[in-house]
């Protein structure tokens, strides 16, 4: 039996993505401190799905730059993060305006 942790609930099932969803996924994928698991929870896309989406949506040079940036980055993978980090983004990232 598979149990989920409160910080990492089971991912949503993938559904048809709107342009707004795609834009948000791209934004989250570029953010250094947003793990792929957060994208999976919100949009039902695993890391491979995100890579495929990024390959389709970005220009080839931008895609290569993004892949270099995220490959091996501990903050993009919840399992590689410090257990002390229990959030998906920096506390100052989304300040109210």
N, C-alpha and C positions, 0 to 999 in steps of 0.2 A: 504494500500500500504506500502510495506516495503522499507525503505531507508537504505543505508549503509553509514557508516562514512569513511572518507578517510583512516583512520588508520586500519579499519576493513572492507575491501571490502568483497563482497559475496565470500564464499569459492568456490574453483574450484571443478568441478565434479570429484569424484574418478575415476581413470583409473588404468590400470594394472601398478603395481609398479615394477621398476627395482631393482636390488640388491643395486645399488647406492642410489636410493630413500629410500629404507628401512633403509640403513645405516644412511642416513641423518636424517630421522625421529627419529630413535633411539637416535642419537646424540642430536637432538633438545629436545626430551622428557627428557633426562637426564639433560639438561641445566636448572639451577634454574630459570633463568630470561626469558626463552622463553615460552610464554603462549601457551596453546593448540590452541587458536584462530589463532596463526601464522602458526601452522601446518595445520589447516583447510584451511587457505587461500592458502597456497602453494601446498598442496597435496590433499585437499578435504576430509580429515579424521577428524571426530569430536573426542571429548575426548574418547568416548566409543570405537571408531575404533582404536585409538592409544593404549588404554589399551589392546584390543584384540591382536593387532600386537605385543606389548611388551610381552604379555603372551606367544605368539607363538615363538617369536624370542629369548627370554632370558631363561637362566636356571631358574628353580623354585626359588632358593634362591636369585638370582639377581632380578627377578621380584618382589618378596616380599620386598626386600630392596628398589627398585625403588618406589613401591606403598607407602611404609611408608614415603619416602622422599617427594613425590609430594602431598600426601593427605593433604588437607587444606592449602597448600602453596599459599599465596596470589599472588606471582609472576607468578604462573602457570595459573592464570585465569585473563583475562583482566578486568573483572567486579570487581574484588577484589583489583586491583592495584590502586595506587594513580593516579589521573588524570594528575599529573605532569609527569608521566612516559609515554612517547609516542613512545618508541622503544621496540624491541623484545629482544635485547641483550645489554650487557655492551659496551660502546663506545670503550673500549680498547680490546675487545674480539677478533676481527678479524683484527689484525694489518698486514699490508703488510710486507712481508719478503724480 
